[in-house]
Amino acid sequence: MREVRITTKFIKLDQLLKFAGIAQTGGESKMLIKEGIVSVNGQIVKERGKKIRRGDIVEIKEIDKLIVV
């Protein structure tokens, strides 16, 4: 599990994927989320604007697992 440090109260899921280097573009982030391979705290999320806060665990199936700190 890899740590991703944010300095704001929250970050949107699509922005987090770009910030963490999982996706190169916003379009790529959107596609990963739409495919249903991204989960937040164990639940699949298809909402790219989902607010991610410190302590949340984001998993991209078979790619990476992140904890937001």
MMTF fields as JSON, N, C-alpha, C and O atoms, coordinates in Angstrom:
{
  "mmtfVersion": "1.0.0",
  "mmtfProducer": "UNKNOWN",
  "numBonds": 275,
  "numAtoms": 276,
  "numGroups": 69,
  "numChains": 1,
  "numModels": 1,
  "chainsPerModel": [1],
  "groupsPerChain": [69],
  "chainIdList": ["A"],
  "bondAtomList": [4, 2, 8, 6, 12, 10, 16, 14, 20, 18, 24, 22, 28, 26, 32, 30, 36, 34, 40, 38, 44, 42, 48, 46, 52, 50, 56, 54, 60, 58, 64, 62, 68, 66, 72, 70, 76, 74, 80, 78, 84, 82, 88, 86, 92, 90, 96, 94, 100, 98, 104, 102, 108, 106, 112, 110, 116, 114, 120, 118, 124, 122, 128, 126, 132, 130, 136, 134, 140, 138, 144, 142, 148, 146, 152, 150, 156, 154, 160, 158, 164, 162, 168, 166, 172, 170, 176, 174, 180, 178, 184, 182, 188, 186, 192, 190, 196, 194, 200, 198, 204, 202, 208, 206, 212, 210, 216, 214, 220, 218, 224, 222, 228, 226, 232, 230, 236, 234, 240, 238, 244, 242, 248, 246, 252, 250, 256, 254, 260, 258, 264, 262, 268, 266, 272, 270],
  "bondOrderList": [1, 1, 1, 1, 1, 1, 1, 1, 1, 1, 1, 1, 1, 1, 1, 1, 1, 1, 1, 1, 1, 1, 1, 1, 1, 1, 1, 1, 1, 1, 1, 1, 1, 1, 1, 1, 1, 1, 1, 1, 1, 1, 1, 1, 1, 1, 1, 1, 1, 1, 1, 1, 1, 1, 1, 1, 1, 1, 1, 1, 1, 1, 1, 1, 1, 1, 1, 1],
  "groupList": [{"groupName": "MET", "atomNameList": ["N", "CA", "C", "O"], "elementList": ["N", "C", "C", "O"], "formalChargeList": [0, 0, 0, 0], "bondAtomList": [1, 0, 2, 1, 3, 2], "bondOrderList": [1, 1, 2], "singleLetterCode": "M", "chemCompType": "L-PEPTIDE LINKING"}, {"groupName": "ARG", "atomNameList": ["N", "CA", "C", "O"], "elementList": ["N", "C", "C", "O"], "formalChargeList": [0, 0, 0, 0], "bondAtomList": [1, 0, 2, 1, 3, 2], "bondOrderList": [1, 1, 2], "singleLetterCode": "R", "chemCompType": "L-PEPTIDE LINKING"}, {"groupName": "GLU", "atomNameList": ["N", "CA", "C", "O"], "elementList": ["N", "C", "C", "O"], "formalChargeList": [0, 0, 0, 0], "bondAtomList": [1, 0, 2, 1, 3, 2], "bondOrderList": [1, 1, 2], "singleLetterCode": "E", "chemCompType": "L-PEPTIDE LINKING"}, {"groupName": "VAL", "atomNameList": ["N", "CA", "C", "O"], "elementList": ["N", "C", "C", "O"], "formalChargeList": [0, 0, 0, 0], "bondAtomList": [1, 0, 2, 1, 3, 2], "bondOrderList": [1, 1, 2], "singleLetterCode": "V", "chemCompType": "L-PEPTIDE LINKING"}, {"groupName": "ILE", "atomNameList": ["N", "CA", "C", "O"], "elementList": ["N", "C", "C", "O"], "formalChargeList": [0, 0, 0, 0], "bondAtomList": [1, 0, 2, 1, 3, 2], "bondOrderList": [1, 1, 2], "singleLetterCode": "I", "chemCompType": "L-PEPTIDE LINKING"}, {"groupName": "THR", "atomNameList": ["N", "CA", "C", "O"], "elementList": ["N", "C", "C", "O"], "formalChargeList": [0, 0, 0, 0], "bondAtomList": [1, 0, 2, 1, 3, 2], "bondOrderList": [1, 1, 2], "singleLetterCode": "T", "chemCompType": "L-PEPTIDE LINKING"}, {"groupName": "LYS", "atomNameList": ["N", "CA", "C", "O"], "elementList": ["N", "C", "C", "O"], "formalChargeList": [0, 0, 0, 0], "bondAtomList": [1, 0, 2, 1, 3, 2], "bondOrderList": [1, 1, 2], "singleLetterCode": "K", "chemCompType": "L-PEPTIDE LINKING"}, {"groupName": "PHE", "atomNameList": ["N", "CA", "C", "O"], "elementList": ["N", "C", "C", "O"], "formalChargeList": [0, 0, 0, 0], "bondAtomList": [1, 0, 2, 1, 3, 2], "bondOrderList": [1, 1, 2], "singleLetterCode": "F", "chemCompType": "L-PEPTIDE LINKING"}, {"groupName": "LEU", "atomNameList": ["N", "CA", "C", "O"], "elementList": ["N", "C", "C", "O"], "formalChargeList": [0, 0, 0, 0], "bondAtomList": [1, 0, 2, 1, 3, 2], "bondOrderList": [1, 1, 2], "singleLetterCode": "L", "chemCompType": "L-PEPTIDE LINKING"}, {"groupName": "ASP", "atomNameList": ["N", "CA", "C", "O"], "elementList": ["N", "C", "C", "O"], "formalChargeList": [0, 0, 0, 0], "bondAtomList": [1, 0, 2, 1, 3, 2], "bondOrderList": [1, 1, 2], "singleLetterCode": "D", "chemCompType": "L-PEPTIDE LINKING"}, {"groupName": "GLN", "atomNameList": ["N", "CA", "C", "O"], "elementList": ["N", "C", "C", "O"], "formalChargeList": [0, 0, 0, 0], "bondAtomList": [1, 0, 2, 1, 3, 2], "bondOrderList": [1, 1, 2], "singleLetterCode": "Q", "chemCompType": "L-PEPTIDE LINKING"}, {"groupName": "ALA", "atomNameList": ["N", "CA", "C", "O"], "elementList": ["N", "C", "C", "O"], "formalChargeList": [0, 0, 0, 0], "bondAtomList": [1, 0, 2, 1, 3, 2], "bondOrderList": [1, 1, 2], "singleLetterCode": "A", "chemCompType": "L-PEPTIDE LINKING"}, {"groupName": "GLY", "atomNameList": ["N", "CA", "C", "O"], "elementList": ["N", "C", "C", "O"], "formalChargeList": [0, 0, 0, 0], "bondAtomList": [1, 0, 2, 1, 3, 2], "bondOrderList": [1, 1, 2], "singleLetterCode": "G", "chemCompType": "PEPTIDE LINKING"}, {"groupName": "SER", "atomNameList": ["N", "CA", "C", "O"], "elementList": ["N", "C", "C", "O"], "formalChargeList": [0, 0, 0, 0], "bondAtomList": [1, 0, 2, 1, 3, 2], "bondOrderList": [1, 1, 2], "singleLetterCode": "S", "chemCompType": "L-PEPTIDE LINKING"}, {"groupName": "ASN", "atomNameList": ["N", "CA", "C", "O"], "elementList": ["N", "C", "C", "O"], "formalChargeList": [0, 0, 0, 0], "bondAtomList": [1, 0, 2, 1, 3, 2], "bondOrderList": [1, 1, 2], "singleLetterCode": "N", "chemCompType": "L-PEPTIDE LINKING"}],
  "groupTypeList": [0, 1, 2, 3, 1, 4, 5, 5, 6, 7, 4, 6, 8, 9, 10, 8, 8, 6, 7, 11, 12, 4, 11, 10, 5, 12, 12, 2, 13, 6, 0, 8, 4, 6, 2, 12, 4, 3, 13, 3, 14, 12, 10, 4, 3, 6, 2, 1, 12, 6, 6, 4, 1, 1, 12, 9, 4, 3, 2, 4, 6, 2, 4, 9, 6, 8, 4, 3, 3],
  "groupIdList": [1, 2, 3, 4, 5, 6, 7, 8, 9, 10, 11, 12, 13, 14, 15, 16, 17, 18, 19, 20, 21, 22, 23, 24, 25, 26, 27, 28, 29, 30, 31, 32, 33, 34, 35, 36, 37, 38, 39, 40, 41, 42, 43, 44, 45, 46, 47, 48, 49, 50, 51, 52, 53, 54, 55, 56, 57, 58, 59, 60, 61, 62, 63, 64, 65, 66, 67, 68, 69],
  "secStructList": [7, 3, 3, 3, 7, 7, 1, 1, 1, 7, 3, 3, 2, 2, 2, 2, 2, 2, 2, 6, 6, 1, 7, 1, 1, 2, 2, 2, 2, 2, 2, 2, 2, 2, 6, 6, 7, 3, 3, 3, 6, 6, 3, 3, 7, 7, 7, 6, 6, 7, 3, 3, 7, 6, 6, 7, 3, 3, 3, 3, 6, 6, 6, 3, 3, 3, 3, 3, 7],
  "xCoordList": [0.859, 0.0, 0.9, 1.863, 0.566, 1.36, 0.619, -0.598, 1.363, 0.762, 0.745, 1.707, -0.372, -0.496, -0.888, -1.935, -0.035, -0.255, -0.985, -0.57, -2.084, -2.802, -2.726, -2.599, -2.805, -2.707, -4.036, -4.149, -5.041, -6.365, -7.313, -6.951, -8.506, -9.502, -9.908, -10.119, -10.016, -10.367, -9.817, -9.375, -9.856, -9.479, -10.487, -10.909, -10.867, -11.812, -11.086, -9.892, -11.827, -11.252, -10.483, -9.365, -11.056, -10.353, -9.051, -8.06, -9.055, -7.845, -6.795, -5.598, -7.247, -6.319, -5.593, -4.391, -6.31, -5.682, -4.583, -3.537, -4.824, -3.79, -2.651, -1.482, -2.975, -1.989, -1.049, 0.149, -1.596, -0.806, -0.044, 0.739, -0.269, 0.443, -0.164, 0.466, -1.385, -2.07, -2.553, -2.449, -3.078, -3.581, -2.781, -2.36, -2.581, -1.842, -2.737, -2.287, -4.014, -4.945, -6.26, -6.519, -7.074, -8.402, -9.268, -10.079, -9.097, -9.851, -9.511, -10.387, -8.243, -7.817, -8.384, -8.812, -8.387, -8.986, -10.449, -10.931, -11.148, -12.578, -12.837, -13.78, -11.999, -12.165, -11.957, -12.725, -10.925, -10.663, -11.851, -12.259, -12.391, -13.521, -14.759, -15.471, -15.01, -16.188, -16.15, -17.194, -14.948, -14.788, -15.144, -15.333, -15.236, -15.606, -14.467, -14.697, -13.22, -12.08, -11.505, -10.494, -12.154, -11.679, -12.633, -13.846, -12.053, -12.882, -12.331, -11.127, -13.238, -12.879, -13.404, -14.601, -12.495, -12.84, -13.637, -14.588, -13.232, -13.836, -15.087, -15.638, -15.551, -16.764, -16.421, -15.758, -16.878, -16.628, -17.333, -18.498, -16.595, -17.122, -17.079, -16.058, -18.193, -18.241, -18.502, -18.874, -18.306, -18.524, -17.158, -16.483, -16.753, -15.398, -15.206, -14.076, -16.308, -16.217, -16.28, -16.369, -16.234, -16.29, -15.178, -14.023, -15.533, -14.549, -13.764, -14.335, -12.451, -11.559, -10.879, -10.318, -10.941, -10.378, -9.259, -9.088, -8.497, -7.43, -7.998, -9.071, -7.272, -7.696, -8.423, -8.586, -8.863, -9.538, -8.514, -7.368, -8.966, -8.129, -8.74, -9.902, -7.927, -8.369, -7.601, -6.371, -8.342, -7.706, -8.113, -9.292, -7.108, -7.333, -6.976, -5.803, -7.977, -7.854, -6.644, -6.495, -5.79, -4.588, -3.585, -2.682, -3.738, -2.797, -2.084, -0.855, -2.841, -2.228, -3.231, -4.439, -2.721, -3.559, -2.958, -1.763, -3.792, -3.32, -4.046, -5.226, -3.319, -3.961, -3.677, -2.542, -4.716, -4.59, -4.272, -4.99, -3.192, -2.766, -2.64, -2.293],
  "yCoordList": [-1.178, 0.0, 1.234, 1.326, 2.157, 3.375, 4.554, 4.677, 5.417, 6.617, 7.761, 7.983, 8.486, 9.705, 10.815, 10.755, 11.823, 12.909, 14.066, 14.549, 14.498, 15.669, 16.778, 16.515, 18.005, 19.146, 19.879, 20.883, 19.364, 19.977, 19.078, 17.962, 19.562, 18.804, 17.528, 16.487, 17.609, 16.454, 16.66, 17.749, 15.576, 15.633, 14.759, 13.721, 15.169, 14.368, 13.137, 13.179, 12.056, 10.773, 10.864, 10.358, 11.498, 11.581, 12.37, 12.042, 13.405, 14.206, 13.405, 13.533, 12.58, 11.748, 10.759, 10.542, 10.166, 9.201, 9.86, 9.26, 11.088, 11.828, 12.225, 12.055, 12.749, 13.21, 12.076, 12.293, 10.868, 9.714, 9.055, 8.131, 9.526, 8.982, 7.709, 7.034, 7.375, 6.196, 6.486, 5.635, 7.683, 8.101, 9.31, 10.148, 9.381, 10.503, 11.699, 12.844, 11.429, 12.499, 12.336, 11.3, 13.37, 13.302, 12.272, 11.597, 12.151, 11.171, 9.748, 8.886, 9.512, 8.187, 7.879, 6.755, 8.879, 8.71, 8.351, 7.422, 9.082, 8.864, 7.437, 6.782, 6.964, 5.633, 4.546, 3.586, 4.698, 3.722, 3.637, 2.55, 4.79, 4.84, 4.222, 3.442, 4.571, 4.074, 2.556, 1.904, 1.996, 0.553, -0.225, -1.441, 0.471, -0.196, -0.92, -1.861, -0.491, -1.154, -0.342, -0.723, 0.781, 1.631, 1.494, 1.663, 1.184, 1.101, 2.032, 2.273, 2.547, 3.413, 2.741, 2.487, 2.463, 1.786, 0.505, 0.199, -0.239, -1.534, -1.507, -2.565, -0.334, -0.241, 0.351, 1.384, -0.313, 0.174, 1.514, 1.683, 2.453, 3.803, 4.127, 3.926, 4.632, 5.041, 6.539, 7.029, 7.25, 8.693, 9.377, 9.33, 10.008, 10.567, 11.766, 12.112, 12.399, 13.54, 13.168, 14.046, 11.862, 11.399, 12.059, 12.074, 12.605, 13.274, 12.242, 11.419, 12.312, 11.41, 12.214, 13.282, 11.677, 12.372, 11.545, 10.373, 12.161, 11.449, 10.205, 10.25, 9.105, 7.857, 6.941, 5.751, 7.485, 6.656, 5.766, 6.155, 4.567, 3.632, 3.479, 3.104, 3.777, 3.704, 2.57, 2.545, 1.63, 0.51, 0.495, 0.6, 0.363, 0.234, -1.209, -1.585, -2.009, -3.459, -3.849, -3.417, -4.668, -5.222, -4.16, -4.462, -2.916, -1.87, -1.3, -1.326, -0.783, -0.13, -0.008, -0.115, 0.216, 0.448, 1.636, 1.654, 2.621, 3.865, 4.139, 3.826, 4.728, 5.273, 6.771, 7.203, 7.546, 9.0, 9.483, 9.182, 10.231, 10.763, 12.262, 12.892],
  "zCoordList": [0.0, 0.0, 0.0, 0.762, -0.856, -1.022, -0.405, -0.542, 0.274, 0.882, -0.116, -0.851, -0.127, -0.938, 0.033, 0.678, 0.123, 1.076, 0.393, -0.66, 1.02, 0.51, 1.56, 2.756, 1.092, 2.016, 2.126, 2.83, 1.424, 1.458, 2.255, 2.627, 2.512, 3.28, 2.541, 3.164, 1.215, 0.385, -1.015, -1.379, -1.794, -3.208, -3.957, -3.447, -5.151, -5.929, -6.473, -6.772, -6.592, -7.004, -8.31, -8.4, -9.323, -10.606, -10.485, -11.137, -9.656, -9.438, -8.674, -8.933, -7.735, -6.964, -7.864, -7.71, -8.792, -9.697, -10.529, -10.773, -10.959, -11.702, -10.767, -11.114, -9.588, -8.615, -8.199, -8.017, -8.05, -7.615, -8.762, -8.539, -9.988, -11.139, -11.713, -12.526, -11.294, -11.824, -13.247, -14.131, -13.456, -14.765, -15.243, -14.446, -16.547, -17.124, -17.403, -17.358, -17.692, -18.059, -17.305, -16.693, -17.361, -16.765, -17.47, -16.836, -18.773, -19.55, -19.136, -19.061, -18.871, -18.424, -17.038, -16.776, -16.153, -14.816, -14.948, -14.3, -15.781, -15.996, -16.493, -16.047, -17.413, -17.971, -16.907, -16.842, -16.078, -15.017, -14.055, -13.649, -13.705, -12.774, -13.422, -12.791, -14.674, -15.384, -15.566, -15.572, -15.715, -15.887, -14.616, -14.665, -13.483, -12.235, -11.556, -10.797, -11.82, -11.181, -10.024, -9.434, -9.701, -8.607, -7.42, -7.551, -6.261, -5.056, -3.987, -3.905, -3.176, -2.058, -0.794, -0.659, 0.119, 1.372, 1.117, 1.836, 0.079, -0.204, -1.065, -1.368, -1.467, -2.29, -3.663, -3.756, -4.713, -6.069, -6.252, -5.891, -6.82, -7.023, -8.51, -9.167, -9.037, -10.441, -10.565, -11.632, -9.477, -9.415, -9.355, -8.326, -10.448, -10.493, -9.572, -9.225, -9.174, -8.276, -6.799, -5.942, -6.495, -5.1, -4.304, -4.729, -3.146, -2.298, -1.488, -0.772, -1.621, -0.916, 0.183, -0.061, 1.395, 2.559, 3.173, 2.839, 4.071, 4.777, 5.456, 6.058, 5.351, 5.956, 4.979, 5.251, 3.841, 2.845, 2.132, 1.909, 1.787, 1.039, -0.352, -0.507, -1.348, -2.741, -3.408, -3.392, -3.997, -4.672, -6.133, -6.473, -6.99, -8.411, -8.726, -8.706, -9.015, -9.157, -9.998, -11.142, -9.41, -10.062, -10.526, -11.307, -10.05, -10.442, -9.222, -9.159, -8.25, -7.098, -5.963, -6.172, -4.766, -3.593, -2.842, -2.545, -2.542, -1.942, -0.626, -0.473, 0.314, 1.501, 1.496, 1.292, 1.722, 1.684, 3.091, 4.044, 3.203, 4.507, 4.447, 5.445]
}
